[in-house]
Structures are given as C-alpha cells and as structure tokens.
Amino acid sequence: MMAEQMTARERFRAAAHFEPTDRPFFWPQWIFQSTVERWQTEGMPGDASFNRYFGFDRIETVPVKYGLLPPFKETVVDEDRETKTVVDDSGAKKRIWKELDIGMPHWIEYGLKDRSDWEKFKARLDPDSPARYPDYWDDFVRCTRGRDYPLAVNGGSFYGWLRNWIGMENLALMYYDDPGLVHEMTDYIGDFLVRLTERALDSVEFDMALFWEDMAMKTASLISPEFFRKFMLPNYQRVTKLFRQAGIDVLMVDCDGNTDELVPLWLEGGITGIFPIEVAAGCDPVKYRETYGRRLVLMGGIDKRALRLGKKEVEREVMSKAPKLLSAGGWLPLVDHAVPPDVPLENFQYYLDLVRRCVRGPVRTRRTKKDKR
C-alpha cells in the first residue's frame, strides 16, 4: 500500500531518521554555471526553476550572516586578458580565471598571518553585530511556523574557515609553530557560534545543522586524527551539544575528499551525517552504511564521472548503490559534487529517474541487533 504524499519537511525528517518515506528526498543538486549553459542548449528552458524542473525538494538555511563583518574590501589589483588578481573579502590576494567557473584560484597571499592579523579578524567576528540578523527576523520566524520544508542552521567550521583565512600550508605549520594561537582561534570560533546561534535556536525549530570543512584531499585528511582531537574535537562537542539541547539531532558535515579517517572523529564530536561522499577520492557510501549502520546519515556518493558516459554506465553506477542505500534507509541521493559540463542533460535526468524507480511505495528499513540502541 502506497504511503500518502509527504511534505518536503516530513520526507526529509523521515529519511534522516531511517523511517519510511513516500519517495526519496532529493536535495537540490550543485551544478556549475557552465553545465547549466550546456543543458540550456539541450532543451532545458532558460527560465526553469531547478527544483520544479528536476523534482528537487525544497531546503532552506537560516538567513544569519556568519562571515566577516564588515568583510574586507574587494579590489582588483591586476588584470590581463584571461585572469585578474584580486584582494577578496577575507583580505587574501589571489589570481582567478575570468571565463572559467571550474577550478581553484591561484592563492598569492592570505589575510591572516599572525596574532596581530587575528586581532583584526576577531573585530570582524563580533557575534553581536546588528547586521548578522536581518531586519525582517521577526517576520522570518513567523513564516517558519507550520512550514512544509526542512530548515537548517549553520554549524560553522573549525578547520575550513581557518584554512581559507591562513592557507593550508601556513595553517599546517601554525599547528606546530604556534599551537596556542590555533587553540585561541578555534575556541573563539566556538564561542562565536554559540553566542550568534542562541537567538535563532530560541526562536525557530530547526530540522538540521550544517557544518562545512573541506579538510581532506584525494587520499586522506589534511590533518592527523591526533590534531583533530587536540584542536577541533572539544568545540565540535560543545556546539553539537548546544544543537541537541535545542532538539536538533541531524548534524551534517560537508567535506570533499577522502573522509574515511575523519568519519569516526566526527561521530565522536557529535556529527550524525556526511556529504557529498566523493567517489573519486575512494569513498564508498555502501561501505559506510555497512560500517556505521544507523549512526550515520549519508548524502551523495553517486559518481559524477559515470554520468558523462553512456546510459549503461549511468545505470551501472546508480543501480549498484541506490537500491541498497534506499532499502537500508538514511540516504539522500546526490551526485558527489557539483555536476560538471561534460554531463549531458539526458544522462542527469536518467540518473534521477533511475533513483525514483528504485522505490515502489514507502521505504522499509530493517534494524539489526547491532543497530538497536
């Protein structure tokens, strides 16, 4: 017997808690602009609503500003035919390509180099800044009551933000050369997140918290488990405890690269889910489900590289994962990063159709003795 149609919020909450759903929850996919331009030549209307056109579910995040306020002034310091060199809103100097939306900038200099720079950054990380909450906050709170879509609160970052401000190599050296400063910065970020978020938690019922790190490359984490526990774990535990006290038990972290050694650490820190599960970096969502059972919500893990090939390859990729993951529960379909422009529109739509066909009626999850709590 088919389940009644769920709202997006009901569908998300059920999927994230390993409960039956009317169909899979489709998180809105990240798509490069150059991919969109290609798809528009292949039949996608130029004025299409992505959610309606592809059948993505609605998901919103709280409109609170977590970045530097005021940001550093963005300026162009040099320019040629293909690139321009800019100082960005974090004070970093970098060279970027004008016509490409894929690829990393060339970083020349970072805005945070030492303790004196950190004092300048702290002044821009005032949780009580009047600009952090929108003037329409009270109206926003009223609009969230009785909503039919999931709403997320920002969980922040204890590596990714510092990496962006300091630089990956510079931060690696700072862990050794000035560990006291790194502790001070991560503790301050923890204080900042708690103080900034408390008002939102007191006003709104959230469905999830979203953290961001991007702290892994193709084969492993960018820092050791020892350093994770030393510099990051206490503040993860503090912030996730705050969220749990507010009734939020879906705590997801966004991290590219190979996250195999990071998952147990995030679980220890109170995280309950990961995405986008990058296949090119060796991550396997089916193995994650077998290893972690119902302790870990999974989102992603569909290899974007398979989608650029033929329909047989798309079907092989999707059908090797989606039926198992959907039947086990706790999985949200998603391509394992932004969809690149070598993926035809027809293949992307075929991937979505295959996932939809995997479920005939509500998902039935099974609990093993190991999973029971």
Steps between C-alpha positions, in 0.01 A plus 500: 500500500639836396576757764321834488695777335733668747609860520867570437551549873329173592694319228836638616439427867388146422794429270751645749355283779494172300120505481264421207461767232263542207802546270868596532580850622684680219734764641547782243805410294807723468545577127771708333379798298680364194298179542178698512600679179559167329169359620317803367626405153365149561144598583490640853307830497706806585247610761453159661464463875756232583292354784190462285681402180701218657267417789739611774358551847508840666760562771580836661765630740455766765582853367762580763841633387789292634785657304730794563307821569585730352681295234830628369459723196526305176733664251656412164877554518601362158334370186580345164294346220434169677545568872468764766674529835274606784505558873188321618263553793735310737799718412663228287668578168427247226501463122178377343398404147241728346314252283522179705264402780687173567840489663681653794647850506875545536548625855779755534460629854259445790337757724585333833869443567560557871346608830475867399293399196286276720408800714373672184302191404348471849369856467311380190367192683280678752199274562304801625538702180155642412550399137514126571125454539278649227264786580212272398595237759167508683315453171733213410428328831125527440540356149683192629207390713301230327748485208504201268876499424809421711697789648871489587714700740870565434737290710813686393849363441807431713744428218353630176460861612855513635634334185334768288636782715852363560572259214536122516881486528517798733240346730685166498812678623306705754375182671866439593646851518220675688250245636383749762375734230319218320329400825405862559349531153302175511373577852397847390314353201321264740402795723395699193276219369333443837428867565388574144275197469324509837249761385402291198470182709274680747270618219483227237461122491772369267522169318878480463834673553750527215875515562762562231864393502652384165794364697597196290674436170486198270654248739462627857431779745705820487576469873566198718239343728719611789475863394126468437450385857735763636386808309146427374322233702420700818325775305315251279367338818406834650309625194326169422392478865338842467313386190384178661370693800294702250351179357722470189625145452594512131848653491661480156851595391592591142851381413655410166781249457568174680324517837560140613713592802291809581160330535574335839634833628190689389280239663699549820439875464124457471460507122238259362537532122741573214491617139574501206698168533744552214549180303810626312669527841425138582189550716228235476153571645407131503807416710425794729150362558636154572760642740294758689146369475237744622752724677578690179268676255645495149442744216668466163735237364374491140813528285478808276755343263257219411233751398711630210504156334220295346173392657637154577776654711251730672274205577791290628606779738153579633372144531815384681421743781150648509294183565724393790521845652131578469396165644734550797369855555681814608624588149425812294587471129755753373777509242832507684571867426392771256397352164768589237422616144600168340178343637213501247159616622350167384741303721432713807125457456550126448689478831209669681246273329695189598506603866125565492439154353694334783214558742153361450311640793648587838852399593506223759808505718634204690669521837765251597598415855813710446289803402260489795568757765 
